[in-house]
Amino acid sequence: MSLCARHQDKTREQIEAVVKAVGPKPVNLLIGGVSEFTLSDVAALGVRRVSVGGGLARTAWGGFMRAAQGLVEGRFDGFRDAAAGNDLNGIFQCRMDELALLADANERAHRYLKSVATRRVFPDATALANLEAFDEPLPDQGKPALDGLRLLDESGSPATAVSNGPRYFGFVGGATLPAAAAAERLMLAWDQCASSFDNSPVSATVERIAARWIVEALNLPRDSAVGFGTSATACTMVAIAAARRALLSRKCWDFDADGLIGAPEVRVVISEMAHITVKKALRVLGFGMKRVIVAPTDEHGRIDPARMPPLDDMTIFCMHAGGRSEHGRVRPVRLVDSTRRRRARGCMWMARSGSGCVHRRKRS
């Protein structure tokens, strides 16, 4: 957090008093016009940052207006201080040819991929120690692009966990499919803002078709809405939020207008083996963990139908029912009797996999 103080007619004593009053928070001094102070002067007073606001833009417009007025009066002396074209070209010209930079990155990436079969799965002590190369004070100027890329490769590549190699048996992370990695490389070159058809027709079209395929593959209602999240954590949060909103809507509660204060209670049932991302999403969305109901599991991590908590039309069931992924013991999820099936009508079911979530209304 910082405090922004306007310069205007403030004296040295006033600026120094503000710095002392808000310390240790940094003070940002706004100097948008001519000032008696230099940068060294305000730094000596304890100011950590100086902003010029629209000063540069107003200066440029001032020169433009003076030159334009001179033209109206038949004079050309307003061009006296104009910057040379070569100087402007030097400022705006890319300092590093983008294609050459990408070619260097591709070459380094190719070398890394060729080595994954023989690399250590986890970096050794030397590689970990070399990560100190990244630890430096905040620089006043950025590094040249090639230098930054070289640092990433020479100090970063040896310190990776080789999760895309054949000998990785760590977390359930997996590796990017070659087709997906290649498509992402092309997508980065496109550099699209995929928020709408107007911003990116191709992105909107591909997303719409992919969403239709997902609905068909999972045999969901064909009018289902589909969103593509960045991770299982983000997808879990969105799925729970959407389920809660739908349940409240059935009770004629306008979530968008009235929020959650005074809203009907929404119950949440999770597996005893629920992933940490599910619990994190519930906490972020305001479901207190003491109020979350836990469905017991057997010795293999599978939800025990005989001990299944009751479900009703105000319940979100975060289903992680099949069992532990490492040994493959799974069972279909079934409510054990017709009474429970009737009570569970209208329950929101949310199934979580390793890569995303889907929420749907229980139909029975």
Sequence and secondary structure as in RCSB ss.txt:
>XXXX:A:sequence
MSLCARHQDKTREQIEAVVKAVGPKPVNLLIGGVSEFTLSDVAALGVRRVSVGGGLARTAWGGFMRAAQGLVEGR
FDGFRDAAAGNDLNGIFQCRMDELALLADANERAHRYLKSVATRRVFPDATALANLEAFDEPLPDQGKPALDGLR
LLDESGSPATAVSNGPRYFGFVGGATLPAAAAAERLMLAWDQCASSFDNSPVSATVERIAARWIVEALNLPRDSA
VGFGTSATACTMVAIAAARRALLSRKCWDFDADGLIGAPEVRVVISEMAHITVKKALRVLGFGMKRVIVAPTDEH
GRIDPARMPPLDDMTIFCMHAGGRSEHGRVRPVRLVDSTRRRRARGCMWMARSGSGCVHRRKRS
>XXXX:A:secstr
  EEEE TT  HHHHHHHHHHHTTS EEEE  S  S  HHHHHHTT  EEE TTHHHHHHHHHHHHHHHHHHTT 
 GGGTT   HHHHHHHHS SS HHHHHHHHHHHHHHHHHHTTTS SS  HHHHHGGGGG     SS   HHHHHH
HIIIIIGGGS  TTSTT  SSTT    HHHHHHHHHHHHHT  TTSTTT HHHHHHHHHHHHHHHHHTT  TT  
    SSHHHHHHHHHHHHHHHHHHHTT  HHHH STT    EEEEETT  HHHHHHHHHTT  GGG EEE B TT
S B GGG     TTEEEEE  S  TTT        SSHHHHHHTTT EEEEE SS EEEEE   
